[in-house]
């Protein structure tokens, strides 16, 4: 049952009535070189044993990193962001770009509020959606390291009786398959976002999400193929809570957010719909010719452990950099995370490889970076970090409505690094 949005009526605006305002990079702060330790190449090349169907991604070699030439100048990335607004029609775009020297440039384009023409806040908060999965996978792997979880144990070990029957069998599906999206469990999220404006303020419990999913047929037998399903991470979140006896959001906060000092990243409280700090408004439309509707205020519970977190491009860049640097997991556990399977159509630009909550990002200048991505009505984020410390996170304030727009956002990430 949807919750009527009387208290926060959606505001319909026409983007063409508000001229985009560009915030140029020279007006933005440049952050100092990160103090995060660089790992050795010998450490990077560690790989864990896995199933025979699992391969290991190619890593960015020092030669490939040198060939990439660091990253593009800030003004060139600014031009790319401006094009996302002027040509692709996104209300705003934000980026955080780290060069080989470790300095981070914060860039913006467009307007933060279509109704007022307000500037885009530098490194503003956005809903990072499925990037949440990488945080959750990190917590699960930390629990593996503590001997509390076995990656190859069946889900039934930790959540007895929760997943049974032809639509998903917890006695067969393993923890690894949840994190890897090879469980075959059906999807739930399309049911709720098919009419997002009707469900914008609806609160749902994690078990309700699971009920929606398990009312649908399984996509495949466990372990036979890769198929992205948010249901996997709902179960992973429930597993974290069962094993630790604490809320999954609290575990993410104490194990990842606080140790890294991610001051603008948080797990929304139950019923919390308003973004806490400076943020660009997020917009949603049902097609290329439809009007934008402001969906900044929404209940993110339909994402839960699969997509509820709020962050900034800068914080998200810091998180992925620390993760790939080995700042959150032991080399052995990071190798497990980076052991991958083919993931058809995992990127708008083509096929990639998917590990445990972490995905490859093929660079046009050679080599492979690491990423996830996030899509939620109002915001899309795309990122990539290399193992030599370069990286970029780009956020736009509406979901693409055409495949070319998805490609263009990913191309900006690629261009910022290459």
N, C-alpha and C positions, 0 to 999 in steps of 0.2 A: 504494500500500500504506500503510495507516494505521499510525502508531506507537502501540503500546499505552501507556496512561497509568499504568503501575504506580507510577512514581515520584511522581506527583502525582495522587492519586485525586480525581475530582470529588466535591465535597461538596454533598449535596442538603439543602436547608433549606426550611422553610415560612415564607414572609414573615409570615404572620399570627401566628406565635408570637413575633415580635420587634416590639414597638411602635415605630413610627417616632419618631425624636427630631429635633425641629426646631432648627436653628441659626439664630437670629434675626439680622437684618442689623445691629442695633445692636452686636452683639458682634464684628463682623468689621471688618477694616481698610478704610479708604477710601484708594485710591491717589491720588497727586497728579496734577495736570493733565499730560497728555502733552506732551512737548516736540516731537512730530512737527509739521513745518510744514504749515499749511493751504494748499491750492492755491486759485487764483483760479477763479471760475466760467467765465472765458474758456477756461482750460486744460481744465476738465472737459468742455466742450462740443466739444472736438476729436474728430473721427471720421475713421477711415481708410476709403478706398475698399475695397469688398469685392464678392463675387459678387452678382449681381442678386437672388438668393433671400435674401440676408442683410439684416436690418434693424438699426437701432440702437435700443437701449432708451431709454425716456424717463428723464430724470434728475430727481432730486429738486430742485425749484426752491427758492430762498430763501423764497418765499411758503409753499410746502408745508411746509418745515422749521419756519417760524414757527407755522404752523397746528397742527403736531404738538405744540407746547408742550413741547419738550425730551423728557423721559422720565418715566415714572411714578415716584412715590416708592418708595424701596427696600422699605418695608413692603408696598406693593401688589404688587410683584413677588414678595416673599416669600410672600404668600398664594397666588399663582399656582403657585409651586414646591411649596408644601405640598399643593396640590390634585393635582399630578402624582403625589405619593406616596400621599395618602389616597384619592383617587378613581380614578386610573388604575393604581395598584398598582406603580409603579416603586419599587425598593428605595431609590434616592436620586436627587436632582437637584442639580446645581451650576450656578451662573450667574456670569458676569462682565458687568456692565452699565456702559457709559460714557454719561454724560449730555452735554448740550450744553456744560457747563462743563469737560468733559474729565476729571472725576473718575470713577474706576472703583469700583463697589461689588461685592464678592465675597459671594455668597449660597449657602447650602446648605439642603437639606431631607432628611429620611429618615435612614437609617443607612448607614455605610460598609461594615459587615460584618454580614450578617444572622445569622451564627452567634454573634457576641459582642455585638452592639448597639453596636459602636464608632462614634464620631462620624464624620461625613463630613469628610475633610480639606478645609480651605478652599483653593480653587483647586488641587485635587488633580489628579494626572496621570490621563488617560484615553487610550484608543486612539481616534484621530480619524479613522481609516478614510479615506473618500473625500475628506476635506479635503486629503489628501496630493496629490490631483490638481492643486489650485491651486498648491501649491509646485512641482510638476513643470512645470506650464505656465509658471510664472514663470521657471524656469531655461531652458526652451526658448526663450522670448521674449528672454531676455538673450542667448542664443546667436545669435538672429536679429539682435539689435542689434550683435553683434560680427562679423557677416558670415559666421558659421560654419554657419548654417541658413537655408534659404529656406522660408517658410511654405507656398508653393504648389508646392514641388518634390515629386515623388513620393517615397514612403518608400523605394523602390528605390535612390534616390540615396545614402542613408546606411546602409541595411541590405540590400545586394544579395542577392537570392535567398532572403530569409527568408520573405516572404509571396508565395505564388504560387498560382494556380489559381482555381477557381470559388468557393471559400469566402473568398477575399480576394486581391486582386491589388495588390501593392506597386508595380507600374508605373503604376497608375491612382490609387490612394489617396494623398492628399497629407498633409503634416504638419499643415496646418490642419484637415483632416478628422479626424485622430486627436484633436487637442485639443478639437475641437468636437463629437465624437460623431456625425459624419455619414459615417463611413467604411463603414458597413454590416457591419463585422466582428462575428462572432458572440461571444457571452458565454461565459465559462468558470466564473465564480465560483459559480454555482448548483450545479454538479457537486460542488464541495468543501464547500459549506455545507449541502447537503441533509441531511447527517448530520454536523453540526459536532462533536458529541461524539466521534465515531469518528475525526475528522481533526484534533482540537484540538491535538495535539502533532506533527502531521506537517509535515515540512519539504519544501518544493517549490522547485525552481529556476524562474527566469523562463521559460526555454525550455519547461519542462514545462507551464506555464500556457498558453503559446502553442499547444502541441501539443493540449491539451484543447480549446481554442477552435476551432482550425482543423479539428478532426474533426467539426464541426457546420456546418450550412448557414449561409451569410451571411443577415443579416436584410434587407438591401436593397442596391441598387446604390450605389456610392460617390457621395456628394454629392446624393442624391435625398431623403433624409429624416433626421430626428434620431432616433437610437436609442441610449440609454445602454448602453455596453459597457466593462467594466473592461479588456478586451483592448486597447483603444486606448492606455491609459496604460502597460500593460506594454511595448508597442512604443515609446512615447515615452520610457520609461526606458532601454530598450536603445539608442535613438537618442542620448540624452544620453551614454551610456557610450561609444558608438562615436565620437562627435564629439570628446569631451573626453579620451578615454583614461583616465578615472577612474570609480569607482563612482558611481552616481546619488545614493546617500545622502550621499556626500562632497560632491558638487556642491551638493546642497540645503543641507548644513550650512555650507559656506564662502560660498555666494552669498546665502543667505537667513537661516538661523538665527543665525549668528554676527554678521553686520552689524546685525541687529535686536536682538541681546542677548536672544534667547529662551532663557533659561537652563533652562527645564523642558521644552523641545522637543527631541526627538532621533530619529534613525533607528536602530532596534534592530540590533545586530550579528547576524550570521548565527548562528542557533540560540538567540538570546536570547529567553526566554519570560516572564521576570518583569519587571514594571514597576519601574523603578529607585528612584523616590522615593515619597513619601506619595501614596496613591491610594485611591479607593473601590473595593471589589470589584465586578467585573462579573459579571452573571448571564445565563443563557440558559434559555429554556424553549420547548417545542415547540408550545404552545398556551395559551389563556387559563386553562385549568384545570390545566395541568401544573405540576409543581414546578420551582422555580428550582434551577439547578445553577451552581456557581461556576466561571466560565471565565476568571478574571483571568489565570491562567497559561496561555498559549497561544502557539503559533508563528504569528506574523503574516505569514509568508512568502507565504501565498496572496494577500495583498493587494499586496505588493511596491510598485512605483511607483504602483499604483492605490489603495493604502490601508494602508501599513505604519507611518506616523509615530505617535509618542506626543507629546502636548502637554497643556496645561491650558486651561481656558476663558479665563483671562487672557492667556496667550501667543497663543492663537488669535485673540482679539479684537485684540491688538496687531498681529499679522500682517496680518489683513484691513484694519485701519485704515491701516497703512503702505502696503499695496498700493494701496488706493483713493486714498490721498493722493498717490501718485506717488513714494513713497520707494524703490521697487524697479525701476520701469520708466520709460523716457522717456515723455513724453506721447503720442508716436506709437505706441509699443508698447502702452501701456495702452489706447489707443483701439482697437487691434487686438483686445486681450483682451476689451473691452467691446462689440465688434461681434457681434451675436447672431442666432440663428435661433430660430424657434418650437420650444419643447420641451414637447410635450404630456405632461401628468401628471408633470412634473418636480418638482412640489411636491404634498404631500398636500392642500393647500388649493386646488389648481387648476393650470392651465397657467402656465408661466413662459417666459422666454427664456434661452438658453444661449450664452455666448461661448466663449472659449478657456480652459477650466478655471475659469470664473466664471459665476455664474447670478444672475438677478434675483430679488428678493424684494419682492412687492407689499405695501405698507403700508396698513393700514386707515385711517390718518390722512392718506393721500394721498402720492403719490410712490412711488419705487422705490428700494430698497436693493440692496446686492450681497452675495452669499453663495456658499457651496457647502453641503455637508452631508456627514455620514459615518455609516455604519451598519456595525457589525461585531458578531458575537455578543459580548454583554457591555456594549456602549456604543452610544449614539446621540448625535450632536451636531448642533445646528442653530444658525445664526447669521444676523446681518444687520448691515451697517454702512452708514451713510448718508454722503453726500459732504460733510455739514457736521460730521462727527465723532462723531455718536451711534452707538451700536452695542450689541449684546448677543450673547452666546454662551451657550447652554443645553446641558447634557449630562445624560443620564439613564443609569442603570447597568443597563439591559436593553433589548433591542430590543422595540419595540411588537409586539403580536400581533394588533392590530385597527387598522383605518384611523383610527378616531377618536382613538387614542392618538398617532399621528403628527401629526394635526391639532392636538391639544392642545399638543404640544411646540412646534410652529411658532407657535401662538397666543401662547404665553408670550413668545417672541422678539419678536413683533409688539407685544404689550402693553408689554414693557419699553422699547421705543423710542417707542411712541405715547402 
